[in-house]
Amino acid sequence: MKNSRIRSVASTILLFLIALSVSACSGSSASFITKEVNPQIDVFGVQLMMDEAKVKGLLGDQGEKAMCVYGYEYEYADKDINIGYNSKSNQVRRITSKNPETSIFGIKPGTKLAEAYQVLAANGFIESADSKYKYSKENIIISIISMKSTNADGITIEIEPEQ
């Protein structure tokens, strides 16, 4: 009787610890985005994981909608930005800007590539083995757009798509 009660308590504790660790893992990427990533995004107030309605409140409804692999996006040609959404949550999962009045981690379109790479490395982003223009940290991917391999003509930040 005593052994079965001890096993029951131990099982309950084990289940609690497993549930706690799973919730901590799933919450850690959201916390990383809200605490470390979003404060580094200066694109008309738009942030990752922001609801579509809030983005429309900031940017207006004039964007042109297009479907894409991991959801849909709006192009705001007048602002030189694209905002991509997760089709399941209707939240921002990707921000692309070619507007020199915006920045992501302090990198503005027009920044020299060498400077952009230094900024990303200083913030803990790791260069992709596949492309010198792509960096990642946790579940965040930053891609530099460069037409002539001298300047960052644009920058994209996105939450890694769920496979």
C-alpha positions in Angstrom: 0.0 0.0 0.0 2.8 2.4 1.0 4.8 1.6 -2.2 1.8 2.2 -4.5 1.2 5.5 -2.9 4.8 6.5 -3.3 4.7 5.4 -6.9 1.5 7.4 -7.4 3.0 10.6 -5.9 6.2 10.1 -7.9 4.3 9.6 -11.1 2.3 12.8 -10.4 5.5 14.8 -9.8 7.1 13.4 -12.9 4.0 14.3 -15.1 4.1 17.8 -13.5 7.8 18.2 -14.3 7.3 17.0 -17.9 4.4 19.4 -18.4 6.4 22.2 -16.9 9.4 21.6 -19.2 7.2 21.3 -22.3 5.5 24.6 -21.5 8.8 26.3 -20.7 10.2 25.2 -24.1 7.2 26.4 -26.1 7.1 29.7 -24.2 10.8 30.4 -24.5 10.7 31.2 -28.2 7.7 33.6 -27.7 9.6 35.2 -24.8 12.7 35.6 -26.9 10.7 37.3 -29.6 8.8 39.7 -27.4 11.8 40.6 -25.1 14.8 40.5 -27.4 13.7 40.6 -31.0 10.7 42.9 -31.3 12.4 45.8 -29.5 15.0 45.7 -32.3 12.4 46.0 -35.1 11.7 49.6 -36.2 9.3 49.1 -39.2 6.3 51.4 -38.7 5.5 49.8 -35.3 5.0 46.3 -36.8 6.4 43.4 -34.7 6.6 39.7 -35.0 3.5 37.8 -33.6 1.4 40.9 -33.9 -2.3 40.3 -34.9 -3.3 41.3 -38.4 -5.9 43.7 -37.2 -3.3 45.6 -35.2 -1.0 45.8 -38.2 -3.9 47.2 -40.3 -4.5 49.8 -37.6 -0.8 50.9 -38.0 -0.4 50.6 -41.7 -3.9 50.9 -43.1 -5.8 48.5 -45.3 -4.2 49.6 -48.6 -1.7 46.7 -48.8 -2.0 44.2 -51.7 -2.6 40.6 -50.5 -0.8 37.6 -51.9 -0.7 34.0 -50.9 2.6 32.4 -50.1 3.9 29.0 -48.9 3.5 29.6 -45.2 0.5 31.8 -45.2 -0.1 35.1 -46.9 1.4 38.6 -47.1 0.6 42.1 -47.7 2.7 44.4 -49.9 2.7 48.0 -48.9 4.4 49.5 -52.0 4.1 53.1 -50.7 6.1 52.1 -47.6 8.4 49.7 -49.4 7.6 46.8 -47.0 6.0 43.4 -47.0 4.3 41.8 -44.0 3.8 38.0 -44.0 1.3 36.2 -41.8 0.9 32.7 -40.4 -2.3 31.5 -42.0 -3.3 29.6 -38.8 -2.8 32.4 -36.3 -3.2 35.4 -38.5 -0.1 36.9 -36.8 3.0 38.4 -38.3 5.7 35.8 -39.0 7.8 37.8 -41.5 8.7 41.5 -42.0 10.6 42.6 -45.1 11.7 46.2 -45.6 13.6 48.0 -48.4 12.7 51.4 -46.8 15.9 53.2 -45.5 13.8 54.9 -42.8 13.3 51.5 -41.1 15.7 49.2 -39.3 16.0 45.7 -37.9 18.6 45.3 -35.3 19.9 48.7 -36.3 20.4 47.6 -39.9 18.8 50.0 -42.4 18.5 49.3 -46.1 21.6 51.0 -47.5 23.9 49.7 -44.8 27.2 48.3 -46.0 27.1 44.5 -45.9 30.2 44.2 -43.7 28.6 46.4 -41.1 25.3 44.5 -41.3 27.2 41.2 -40.7 29.0 42.6 -37.7 25.8 43.8 -36.2 24.2 40.4 -36.6 27.2 38.5 -35.2 27.3 41.0 -32.2 23.7 40.1 -31.5 24.4 36.3 -31.5 23.1 35.5 -35.0 25.0 32.7 -36.8 25.7 32.7 -40.5 23.9 30.0 -42.5 26.1 27.3 -44.1 23.9 27.7 -47.2 24.1 31.5 -47.7 26.2 34.4 -46.5 23.0 36.5 -46.6 21.1 34.4 -44.0 21.6 34.4 -40.3 19.7 32.7 -37.5 19.3 32.6 -33.7 16.8 30.3 -31.9 13.8 30.3 -34.2 14.5 33.7 -35.9 15.9 34.0 -39.4 17.3 37.3 -40.7 18.0 37.5 -44.5 19.9 40.4 -46.1 18.8 41.4 -49.6 21.7 42.6 -51.7 21.7 43.2 -55.4 25.4 44.1 -55.9 27.0 42.4 -52.9 28.0 45.7 -51.4 25.0 47.0 -49.4 22.0 45.6 -47.7 19.3 46.7 -50.1 16.7 45.3 -47.8 16.3 43.1 -44.8 13.9 40.3 -43.8 13.2 39.0 -40.3 11.0 36.0 -39.8 9.9 33.3 -37.4 11.2 30.0 -38.8 8.2 28.3 -40.5 6.7 25.2 -38.8 7.4 22.2 -41.0 
